[in-house]
Amino acid sequence: MASAHMPDEFFDLVAHHLPPEPAIGPYGGRPPIGHRVALRVIWFVLATGNRWEDVPQELGCSGRTAHRRLRAWEEAGIWDRLHADLLRLLRKAGKLETDTVVVDGVTVRAFGGGEATGPSPVDRSRKGTKHTVMVSRTGVPLAIRTAGANESDHRQIIPLVLDFPSVAGKPGRPKQLPDDLYADRGYDSEGTRALLRWMGIEPHIAKRRTPHGSGLGKVLWVVERTIGWIKGLRRMRVRYDRLGVIRDAWTTLAACVICFRILHQDVM
């Protein structure tokens, strides 16, 4: 499990993306909760999986206040900008190459349903959410797409590839799309292969009903490891939030936390 304590270096990276701290009015009143305190609670909930109502008072901020900040910052695009900033730093440090991407997915149970949920393939009576993850050759999370658990895997690849980030950090024009894409048999589709080739991407996707031993496992393990890191953040193991905007905030923030740990060589 990831540490429940937010490193100061993480807040330093986030701080310049956040709006100005609210000031106390001319007539005084209760001082507003600072951004650092609210972000510390958001990190705590992400790492531990606690309910918002169970956030300890010692953290200095109620869970509901942190929940409102999480949503407001997602709607303001702050988590997306933070993720782009971390990818730039990783590429600048020589820890990210975007020529090759690897794709896989994970399904989590969604208590109470909500947006982007559907019947679980293993238990149709229960709702679930599918996260399709795209990582670099070394496992850096580049994009995460959320859909209902009953959505076909191969239908997630093209929208995910269109979310491929243009990462700066080195001289020259950043790549707009990867050169190669790896995925397992769940993504087998001739239509998907044709579209990827038309986009200039060479697909390496295992075919169904063929003998094992294609050698793709030597590449695919990195995305499975990253999914393990994501599930190490306990809020990502089960979905409790019904709103899609909150789930999108969690997935992007989880990618940011993993990128931060890779940057500081402190992966879970």
C-alpha positions in Angstrom: 0.0 0.0 0.0 1.2 3.5 -0.7 2.1 5.7 2.2 -0.8 7.7 3.7 1.5 10.7 4.3 1.8 13.2 1.4 5.4 14.2 0.7 6.1 17.9 0.8 7.7 17.7 -2.6 4.4 16.6 -4.1 2.6 19.7 -2.8 5.4 21.8 -4.2 4.7 20.4 -7.7 0.9 20.9 -7.3 1.0 24.4 -5.7 1.7 26.5 -8.8 -1.3 24.9 -10.6 -3.7 25.7 -7.7 -5.8 28.9 -7.5 -4.8 31.6 -5.0 -5.6 30.8 -1.4 -8.9 32.5 -0.3 -8.3 35.5 1.9 -10.1 36.3 5.1 -12.8 39.0 4.6 -12.6 42.6 6.0 -14.9 41.6 8.8 -12.8 38.6 9.9 -14.5 35.3 10.3 -13.4 31.7 10.2 -10.1 31.2 8.2 -10.6 29.1 5.1 -8.9 25.6 4.9 -5.5 25.9 3.2 -4.8 24.0 0.0 -2.0 22.0 1.6 -4.3 20.7 4.3 -7.1 19.8 1.8 -4.6 18.1 -0.5 -3.2 16.1 2.5 -6.7 14.7 3.1 -7.2 13.9 -0.6 -3.9 12.0 -0.6 -4.9 10.2 2.6 -8.2 9.0 1.2 -6.6 7.9 -2.1 -3.9 5.9 -0.3 -6.0 4.4 2.5 -9.4 4.0 0.8 -11.2 5.6 3.8 -14.6 7.0 3.5 -14.8 10.8 3.4 -16.9 10.6 6.6 -14.1 8.7 8.4 -11.3 11.2 7.8 -9.5 11.8 11.2 -10.1 15.3 12.6 -6.3 15.5 13.3 -5.7 16.0 9.6 -7.2 19.5 9.9 -9.9 19.3 7.3 -13.3 17.5 7.0 -13.7 14.9 4.3 -16.5 16.8 2.7 -14.3 19.9 2.3 -11.6 17.8 0.7 -14.2 16.2 -1.6 -15.4 19.6 -2.8 -11.8 20.6 -3.5 -11.1 17.4 -5.4 -14.1 18.0 -7.7 -13.4 21.7 -8.1 -9.8 21.1 -9.1 -10.8 18.3 -11.5 -13.3 20.7 -13.2 -10.6 23.4 -13.4 -8.2 20.9 -15.2 -5.6 21.0 -12.4 -5.0 17.2 -12.2 -4.5 17.0 -16.0 -2.0 19.9 -15.9 -0.2 18.2 -13.0 0.0 14.9 -14.9 1.4 16.7 -18.0 4.0 18.5 -15.8 5.1 15.2 -14.2 5.4 13.5 -17.6 7.6 16.5 -18.8 9.8 16.1 -15.8 10.1 12.4 -16.3 11.1 12.8 -20.0 13.6 15.5 -19.0 15.1 13.2 -16.5 15.5 10.4 -19.1 12.8 8.2 -17.4 10.2 8.4 -20.2 10.2 7.4 -23.8 6.9 7.5 -25.8 7.8 5.5 -28.9 6.1 2.4 -27.5 2.9 2.1 -25.4 1.4 -0.9 -23.7 -2.3 -1.3 -23.0 -4.3 -3.4 -20.5 -7.4 -3.0 -18.3 -8.7 -3.7 -14.9 -12.3 -4.0 -13.7 -13.3 -2.8 -10.2 -16.7 -3.2 -8.4 -18.9 -0.1 -8.3 -21.0 0.0 -5.1 -24.3 1.8 -5.9 -23.5 2.1 -9.6 -23.1 5.6 -11.1 -21.8 7.1 -14.3 -19.7 4.9 -16.6 -20.7 1.6 -14.9 -22.2 -1.6 -16.2 -22.8 -5.2 -15.3 -19.7 -7.0 -14.2 -18.6 -9.8 -16.7 -18.1 -12.1 -13.7 -21.3 -11.3 -11.9 -24.0 -9.6 -13.9 -26.0 -8.7 -10.8 -23.2 -6.3 -9.7 -22.1 -3.0 -11.3 -18.5 -2.4 -12.2 -16.2 0.0 -13.9 -13.4 -0.8 -16.3 -10.2 1.2 -16.4 -8.1 0.8 -19.5 -4.5 1.9 -18.9 -1.9 3.0 -21.4 1.7 3.1 -20.2 5.2 3.6 -21.6 7.7 0.8 -22.2 8.9 1.3 -18.6 5.4 1.5 -17.1 4.9 5.2 -16.8 1.1 5.8 -16.9 0.2 8.0 -19.9 -3.6 7.8 -19.9 -6.4 6.0 -18.2 -9.9 5.7 -19.7 -13.0 4.8 -17.7 -16.0 2.8 -19.1 -18.7 0.4 -17.9 -17.5 -3.0 -16.9 -19.5 -4.6 -19.8 -17.8 -2.5 -22.5 -15.7 -4.5 -25.0 -12.0 -4.2 -24.5 -11.1 -3.6 -28.1 -13.4 -0.6 -28.3 -11.3 1.2 -25.7 -8.0 1.3 -27.6 -8.7 4.0 -30.2 -10.2 6.5 -27.8 -7.3 5.8 -25.4 -4.7 6.3 -28.1 -6.4 9.7 -29.0 -5.7 10.7 -25.4 -1.9 10.1 -26.0 -0.1 13.0 -24.3 2.2 15.2 -26.3 5.1 15.3 -23.8 7.7 18.1 -23.9 10.9 18.1 -21.8 13.6 17.6 -24.6 14.5 19.6 -27.7 12.5 18.8 -30.7 8.8 18.4 -31.5 7.0 16.1 -29.1 5.5 12.9 -30.6 1.8 13.1 -31.3 1.3 9.4 -31.4 3.4 6.3 -30.5 5.1 4.1 -33.1 4.1 0.8 -31.6 1.3 -0.5 -29.4 1.2 -3.8 -27.5 -1.9 -5.4 -26.0 -3.2 -8.9 -25.1 -5.8 -11.1 -26.6 -8.7 -9.2 -25.1 -8.0 -6.4 -27.6 -7.9 -8.7 -30.7 -9.8 -7.0 -33.5 -8.8 -6.6 -37.2 -10.7 -3.4 -37.4 -8.7 -2.0 -34.5 -5.4 -3.1 -36.2 -6.4 -1.5 -39.4 -7.3 1.8 -37.7 -4.0 1.8 -35.7 -2.0 1.2 -38.9 -3.9 4.0 -40.7 -2.8 6.3 -37.7 0.8 5.3 -38.3 0.9 2.9 -35.3 2.1 -0.7 -35.6 -0.1 -2.9 -33.5 1.3 -5.9 -31.6 -1.9 -7.5 -30.4 -2.1 -11.2 -29.6 -4.8 -13.2 -31.5 -7.5 -15.2 -29.9 -7.5 -19.0 -30.3 -3.8 -19.2 -31.1 -1.2 -21.0 -29.1 0.6 -19.1 -26.3 4.2 -18.3 -26.7 4.0 -15.2 -28.8 6.6 -13.5 -26.6 4.4 -10.4 -26.0 4.5 -11.2 -22.3 8.0 -9.8 -22.2 6.5 -6.4 -22.9 3.0 -6.7 -21.4 4.3 -7.2 -17.8 5.0 -3.5 -17.4 1.4 -2.5 -17.7 0.4 -5.3 -15.3 2.9 -3.9 -12.8 1.5 -0.4 -13.2 -2.0 -1.7 -12.6 -0.7 -3.3 -9.4 0.7 0.1 -8.4 -2.7 1.7 -9.1 -4.5 -0.9 -6.9 -1.9 -0.2 -4.2 -3.8 3.1 -3.9 -6.8 1.6 -2.0 -9.4 4.1 -3.2 -8.8 2.7 -6.7 -9.6 -0.9 -5.7 -13.4 -0.4 -5.3 -15.5 2.4 -6.7 -17.7 4.3 -4.2 -18.2 7.6 -6.1 -21.2 7.7 -8.4 -20.2 10.9 -10.2 -17.9 10.5 -13.3 -16.1 13.7 -12.5 -14.9 12.3 -9.2 -13.8 9.1 -10.7 -11.9 10.9 -13.4 -10.2 13.0 -10.7 -9.2 9.8 -8.9 -7.8 8.1 -12.0 -5.7 11.2 -13.0 -4.5 11.8 -9.5 -3.5 8.1 -9.2 -1.5 8.5 -12.4 0.1 11.6 -11.0 1.1 9.8 -7.7 2.7 7.0 -9.7 4.6 9.4 -11.9 5.8 11.3 -8.9 7.1 8.1 -7.3 8.8 7.0 -10.4 10.4 10.4 -10.7 11.7 10.1 -7.1 12.5 6.4 -7.5 10.0 5.5 -4.8 7.4 3.2 -6.6 5.2 1.0 -4.5 
